[in-house]
Amino acid sequence: MALAADLRIAGSSAKMNVTFVSLGLSGCELGTSYFLPRMLGTSVAAELMMTGRFVQADRAVAIGLVPEVVDDDQLECAARTLVEDLLATSPLRLRKTREILAQAAMVGDLAAVIRLEEHAQIACMQAGSFGRMAAEFGKARRA
């Protein structure tokens, strides 16, 4: 489930592995072979999927499995801060960003990705709050 999440934070005591291979099954289960190579590259994904080795929190950050590790007792606070940041924008802008991130990963052509981005920006501008949000951002930067 963590692999399918757009955003992840780990506590300092976190450890993760691809358990299936350790249980006598293939290391390819529940989308692991889809997510891990895209996140970590084929070499690291193969290591984790073929060995079942545990990844401690410090290595998880180093290989890009999680962008942030916090003390275990600060995990809930860090998650709440992340959620507050997400709630500060609109659902449309989050949805468009998520859609383009997913599509761009599948498209090998920069020009095609820029066209996808352009369509998303137009949709967001037409939604109406672009000018107000840009003005608020400018005020916050000057403060």
Secondary structure, DSSP 8 states (H G I E B T S, - for coil): -TTT-SS--EETT-EE--HHHHTTS-S--TTHHHHHHHHH-HHHHHHHHHH---EEHHHHHHHTS-S-EE-GGGHHHHHHHHHHHHHTS-HHHHHHHHHHHHHHHH---HHHHHHHHHHHHHHHHHTS-HHHHHHHHHHHHH-
